[in-house]
């Protein structure tokens, strides 16, 4: 029986490198302008239409077991906002979260097939950790850095291409550090360190033929 961590605050599990990278990002010139432009362009609405129109929504009737994992992960890390859960045919082991006002968690069908329920609990908890820590807005910006790269020079209020490049680097650096905090949230959701390690091994490229013999101690 997993314990519900009532009153859990993001600061209690967030990694120090996450906070340091976020502080550096928020001091980078052009960030507020970029956020404003993204809202003006309607990026979140565009992503929501694309995701909800292209993938399978998980619910208590369509996939009760996955829906229950979502609810249990949210209960464990005390996330009052219940996001929508979708499954996508991605061709790889992958999961991500989109949407600030109405979050959506997407799991690849390949991950659902390859992972045990406990491992999926870790992955879902990881994604819910991004939501609980309010990572999603900046994460979406980092995801679209290649698209923004051509536009940043023109919208940084005279800061120029150099400032735009600095903002891209700050976003990408923070994105990597934020994964450390999200992994901790995943561990709090599944509450089994060995499960977290097997997820890491599979994501790192462990062949399916070796799943049963995975050695987490060596890893």
Secondary structure as UniProt FT lines:
FT   TURN            6..7
FT   HELIX           10..12
FT   HELIX           16..26
FT   TURN            29..30
FT   HELIX           31..41
FT   HELIX           43..54
FT   STRAND          56..58
FT   TURN            60..62
FT   HELIX           64..76
FT   TURN            77..78
FT   STRAND          84..88
FT   STRAND          95..98
FT   STRAND          104..108
FT   HELIX           109..114
FT   HELIX           117..132
FT   TURN            133..134
FT   HELIX           136..143
FT   HELIX           145..155
FT   TURN            157..158
FT   HELIX           160..190
FT   HELIX           193..204
FT   HELIX           208..213
FT   TURN            216..218
//
